[in-house]
């Protein structure tokens, strides 16, 4: 019989599912597999070191008990194995009605469409926000439960057009929504709400009245600011309250914004025909001085209709100017009547900059701390491919219309196809030639991320031909919490369906 220290060393090299199987062989292994050291090592080796998000994260792992560490490690391992399989399968599903006719609404004029669904950050996927008409509602959706429980509700003055949640889970402000009345000359209204879960209410934190052209759409909410409009405009909603519109000397103002992502010190802005880089509105607690900050612009040859930016900070890298892991841009493009998803990677590196492959670049005013990956991938997709979704861990999905077979009959359906990203082999390589401070530095760079697209849908819902022709489908809104493996789908009938993949 091997000694316990050697057995513990062997256990540290096996997978999570093997640790659970090992405890069933004997009472000795049962007691050993419940040690706190075993699961602390397992969650570091199989979750953190693989770049996977820790379920119910945001807590120092050293403060957790053995049972808490085991639950997180098993949950992350099950979701990772399920989502990366050829056809991910929801382990548990249930639905609930989010529809509610307000007292001042006429039943005939009431619309049941769940226009927005979103998971609140830091809630481990158990707090879900829905928007139905003028009502913004927060629901508690426990794991393994059969229903959802109403936590708080807020009624807007007009129907909610858009809703975004705060990406900073430590901020008191939970979400922001945009509403605008039907009158053409009325201003748009952006309202910031914070959730008082103890009293079960939403409390208004701040509001902004502006013309619709400046306030629409909402792009991202982080810490104490919201990025909105196509200029864009930075609205600091905490004291001192201030709205700053970023005017560019380059011809990008007429180009609509497709995605915005705050990555440490920088903010990446993907436009219809450009990719733009500016400083983040807030860095290390200080607001950015917009007058003299560096900006850089790259012109794309294709027309971008949708975009997502995949970025995941490893532990302790939030204070770096740029992360040490690649940042991936997925661009839904259309050129010469061909639809495709284009992948561009931004690699970590010194103060370097290189022209993007397949792009016409303006000479940047300043160098940026990343390099363009020379490997660019384009995946053909059908014209019905819409609604790109991706989480920080690199897991996501697209929605497409496909013909599926059920009970020996074929019919059209809206299908969700998953994808996940992994690190590609290759390291930044060395020969670089500096031409002075005011010139570009050329480098040879390979590597980046590899995106794996599933061939089969993991979810489908039948639709009739009128939906296909009008492109007005039953599925209206979706939200994905990729740390715990939970998906929410809102439809036009007021129903929200929740799927758990862990």
Buried (B, 14 or more C-beta within 10 A) or exposed (E): EEEEEEBBEEBBEBEBEEBBEBBEEEEEBEEBBEBBEBBBBBBBBBBBEEBBBBBBBEEEBEEBEBEBBBBBBBBBBBBBBBBBEEEBEBEBEBBBBBBBBEEEBEEEEBEBBBBBBBBBBBBBBBBBBBBBBBBBBBBBBEBEBEEBEEBBBBBBEBBBBBBBBBBBEEBBBBBBBBBBEEEEEEBBBBBBBBBBBEEEBBBEBBEBEBEBEBBBBBBBBBBBBBBBBBBBBBBBBBEEEEBBEBEEEBEBEEBEBBBBBBBBBBBBBBBBBBBBBBBBBBBEEEBBEBEEEEBBBBBBEBEBBBBBBBBBBEEEBEEBBBBEBBBBBBBBBBEEEEBBBBBBBBBBBEEBBBBBEEBEBEEBEEBBBBBBBBBBBBBEBEEBBBBBBBBBBBBBBBBBBBEBEEEEEEBBBBBBBBBBBEBBEBEBEEEBEEEEEEEBBBBEBBBBBBBEEBEEBBBBBEBEEEBBEEEEBBBBBBBBBBBBBBBBBBBBEBBBBBBBBB
